[in-house]
Amino acid sequence: MTPTRSRRKAVNDRRARVILVCGFLFFVIGQVAFRWVIAKQPVIADREFGQKLLDLKAKTAANPDKPLAVMLGSSRVATGFRPDLLENANLACFNFAQVGTGPQLSHLVLERMLKQGIKPDWVFIEFWPPFWGIDGYLNGYIDSLNLAALDWSDVQVLARYLPRPRQLIDRWIPAQLAPVFSSRFVLLSRLGAAWAPKFDADRRLQNLNADGWWTPRASVTPEERAKLVEHYRGVYAQRLSQFRVRPTPERALKDILNLCRAQSIKVAVVVLPEGKDFQALYPPEAREAVDAYLDRLATHTTVIDARNWVEDDGFSDGHHLLPAGAEAFTTRLARVAVHPILQKNAPAVATRTGVIR
């Protein structure tokens, strides 16, 4: 090889190394920067939680002198609780339910809310037997979480409720190292039809109002309701036929109650309405187990049992409330439960104990 060719090869090799190093540094800086951005703006990588957090911050900023009441739970709370019907001159309310959220994830939501500097004065927590009847519900739900949006303390909360927490940690670490890749589907949903015409936008944000109330359906026909009821019969009948309160969700609820006690937050447990068709899925022994658990819970925490508050035509499918059903539930909740127990000088954790029906 001639000296000229040798020098040219050396220059090209150095150039390649520089390009490689610069590319690697660009990748690392980009990942770190994106992780910092999503920590400051969770809505970028965690659409449902982030949007509700933004709306809640706006509400608290607009009502700085009002006590804040927040309800946590699943899609049943998301569709069923209307904060606008419960608010008054002395109270601000927000629906911070998330689709598919049982007590384990409700604990995570509350922890994340507190870390963001939002401390509610009252927390209302959904109790729904199908989520209390299984220990491993969180195992499958992890797949739908964007782990890039969670920090180490969030992972520690979830790990408490998993039989093999190491598997969660092993998945969380790569998500933190490459958050842009981990968040690619969320980013595509934000870009929408312009960049990803075949990618469906997050339906959990469609018809979501500024109070956190979600209305995926305005109404259903009797025929549509019958089909939906039959569909969910196949989902829940077997689970409810063998119902008993499992240790993991019960521990998650206790963790929430203890957190509220430590933060001087008043709390009540709410059993949302169910249609008669759905209630028929409970065998007598399952219903007795639910009632016994609520009675035990009510010895130290307020329990609001609203299972029979709404007629069947107020549901889309026997357990998710339509707007008219949400109005009936929330109006009665305000009248017979919330306003009476949300007194200015009420003690922390529970303003009264017992079951309110």
Summary of the structure (lengths in Angstrom):
residues: 357
radius of gyration: 24.0
end to end distance: 92.2
largest distance: 94.0
contacts: 1134
relative contact order: 0.13
helix: 59%
strand: 10%
